[in-house]
Amino acid sequence: MRTGIFLAFFAIYVLWGSTFFAIRVAVETVPPLLAAGIRFTFAGLVLYGWSGVRGGPHPTSREWRNLAVLGVLLFLIPYSGLFWAEKTVPSGIASLLVATIPISTALLQIFVFHKEPFRWSLLLSLGLGFAGVAVLAFDSGPHGANLAACVVLLLCSTSWALGTVIAKQAALPTSKITSAGVQMLLGGVLLLLFSLPAGEWHTIPHISPRATIAIAYLAVAGSIVAFTAYLWLLGRMSATTVTSYAYVNPVVALLLGHFVGNEDLSLRTLTGAALVLAGVVLIVKQKSN
């Protein structure tokens, strides 16, 4: 059991953390929507097929509708933006901006859905998080992040947070594997469809072997293995412990991007990273109390 837990945490910490660098590699030669679409269409087919082999229930018509909405909010919008942004934003910084999902979730739960009471202690967490985002987004150095891309990534985080909140109330299949597989599949197909009017398909012959390996890694390691490990851990440990990946992934992404991808790790980047992660850690800890 201990070996299984160690391997599962390795998957959600390291494999998920490494996906940001893999995305950067993929979009070097593959158009962003096409790369994301291939990843999630393949992963969704595998997970949904696996669930069917194990006797998992097929979604009802109502569940299909809800899964389609979540496919848009959790996959189409967030990953089209993430893959597009990483054409200009270093993978480490992209991971930090995506790490603001707990902050977006807290804001939605309090001010939009009124599911949680407002607490003044939350202001410190939000202040730290947004200060970190400002430091990263307004870095004007040669290796800094593009401001427009940073805004897109924040919108992606908000979409993911909205989908997460809605998923808690929506009628979904009892099998988490079925639910995740269908959401990935629908999101992946939509990404592929949107890549057509974006004129991305004519670049297919130019996909490099390096990008092919990166997309395969994203689909298998990032979407199938790591997500299955995540579900397995949720069934055995507290959600607070498992969601610690939210502030471990950016650390892995920053280190990998710097030492493998030669991305700049300046004092400004480290300062922004510390502020964002401090805000995320405080929010996660408050939710656990």
N, C-alpha and C positions, 0 to 999 in steps of 0.2 A: 504493500500500500504506500509506504514512504517513497519508494522508487517511482511509483505512478504519480504521486503528488508532485514530486520534484520535476519529473518530465513534463507534467501538465503546466506547471508554473513557468518552466523554461519556454514552453510553447507560447504562452500568452505574454510573457515578458520579452523574450528575445526574438521569437519568430514574428510576432506582431510589431515589435519595435523595428525590426529590420525591413519591414514592408515599405517604409517610407523611402529608404534608399533604393529598394528594388523598383519602386514606381519611377524614381528619377532616372534609373537606367532604362526602363521600358519606354518612357516618353522621349528618349533621345532620338529614336528613329520611328517609333510607332505613334500615330496620332492619339491624343488622350482619350477621347470617347471610345475609339475602337479598342484600345488596350484595356480599358476598364470593362468594356462590354464582353470581350473575350474572357477575361478573368472570371467575372461573375456568372456568365452563362454556363461556362464549364463547371464551376464550383456548384452552382445551383442544381444543375442536372445530376451531378454525382450525389449530392446530399439528398435531393428529392428521390432519386432512384434507390439510394441506400435505405431510406425510410420505407419506401414501398416494398423492398425485399424483406425487410424486417416486420412487415405487416402493419406499418403505420397507416392511419386513416387518411383518406383523401379529403381535401377541404370541401366544405359545403359552398354553395353559391355566395352566401353572405361572407364566409371566411375568405373566399377568393377576392371579393371586393375589398375587404380590409387589407388583405395581403398586397393587393395592387397599390393601395394608397401608401402602405409602408415601403413597398418597393421603390416608389418615387421619393419618399422622404428620407429613407435610410440608404439608398443605393444610387438612384439616378442623379439626384441633386448633389449629395455630398461628394461622390466619387468623380463625377464629371468635373466638378470644381477642383478637387484635390489633384487629379491627374493633370488638368490644365495648368494649375498654379505651379506645379513642380517643374514645369518647363523653364520657369524663371526664378522660383524660390528654392533656396537650398533645402534639402530634405529634412535637416535637423530643425530648421525654423518652421517648416510646414508642420512637423510633428508637434511642436509647441503650440501653434495656433489651433490645431485640431484638439489638443489637450484641454482647451477651454470648454469642451462639451459639458462638464459638470457645472460650470459657471452659467452657461446658457440654460441648462436644465433647471437650475435653481431659480433663475429669473422668470422662466416660463411658469414654473410651479407656483411661484408667489404672486406674480403680477398679472398673468394671463388666465391661468386655470384656477387660481386661488385654492390650491391643494395643500399649501404649506403656509404657516403664519410668518409674517415678516419679523425678523430678529435683527436688532441693531448690530449684533456680533457678526452678522453676515456681511456688513458693510466693509469690514477689514478684509475679508476674503475677496470680495468683489473688487475692492480698491487695489489690492496687490495684483490680482489677475489682470485687470485692465491697464495698470501701470506697466506690467510686463509686456502686454500686447503693444502698447504705445512705443515702448523702447525698441521692440523688434520691427514694428511696422514703419517707423520713421528713421530707420537706419539708412543713412545716405551714403555709406561707404561703398566701395567697388563690389563687395560681395554681399551687400545688404539685400533685404527682401523688397520686391516690387510692391508699392503701396496698394495698387489695384488688386494684385493677387492676394495680398493679405486680407483685404476686405472680402474677397470671394471666399477665402478659407473660413473667415468668421461666419459668413452666411451659411457655409456648408455645415459648420458646427451647430448653428442654430437649427438647421433643417434636421440634422441627426437628433438633436435634443428634442425637437417637436415630435419626431417619429417615435422616440423612446417613450415620451409621456403618453402619446396616443395609444401605443402598443399595450400599455398597462391596463387600458380600459376597453380595448377592442376585443371582439369575439374572434379568437384565433384557434387553429388546430391544437389539440392537447399535446401533440408531439412537437417538441421544440425543433427537432431536426427537420420535420416536415415544414414547419413554419419558416425556419431560416432558409431552407432549400428553395421554397417557392418565392420568397422575397428576393433572394439572390438571383434566381432564374428570371423573374419578371423584370427586376432592375437591370440585369445584364442585357436582356432582349431590348429593353427600351434604350439603353445606352447604344447598342448597335444600330437601332433604328434612327436615333438622333444623329449618329455619325454619318448617315447617308446624306442628308441635306447639308451637313457641314463639309461635304466634299472630301471625307477622309479615306474612302475606300480605294481611291486610285493610287494610294501609297503602299498598298499591301505588298507588292513585289520587293519593296525596299526594306522590309523588316530584317534587322540584323540578327545573327545567331545570339548575340549578347542580350538583345531585347526579348527574343523568344524564350530564352532561359529565365529571364526576369519575370515575364508574364506567367510562365509555368510555375515558377516559385510562388508568385503571388496567389495563384489559384489553389495550388496544392498545400503549401506550407501556411500561407496567410489566411486563406478562407476555409479550407477543409480541416486541416490538422489542428490549427490553433483554435478555431471556433469550436470544434468538437471537444478539445481540451477544456475550453472555457465552460461549456455546458456541463462537462463531467465534474469540474471543480465546484460549480454552483450547487450540485447535488450533494456535496460532501463538506463544504466549508461555508462560512458566513459570506454574504454578498460583499460586505465591506472589505474583507480580506482579499477576495477575488478581484474586486474592482481597483485594487492597488496598481493594476497594470496601467491605469490612467496616468500615473505619474512616473512609472518606470519606463514605459515605452519611449517617451521623449529623450530620456537619458541615453537609452540604447541607440536611438536614432541619431542623436547629436554625436556620440562617440564614433558610430559607424560612418556617418557622413564625413567626419573629420579625418579619421585614420585610414579609411578605405576610399572615400570619395574626394579627399583633399578639399573639403569644404572649410571655409574660414570659421574659426572658433575664437572670436574676438572677445574682449572684456565686455563690450556692449551686448553681444549675444548671450554671454554667460549671465550677465545681470538680468536681462529680460527673461532668460530661462528660469533663474532663481525666483523671480517675482511671480511668474505664471505658475510654476510648480508649487510655490508656497500657498498661493490662493486656492489652487485645486486641492491640495492636501487638507487645508483648513475646512473647505466645504465638505469633502468626503468624510472627515472626522466628525463634523457637526451632524451630518446625516446619520451617523452611526450611534450618536448619543441619544 
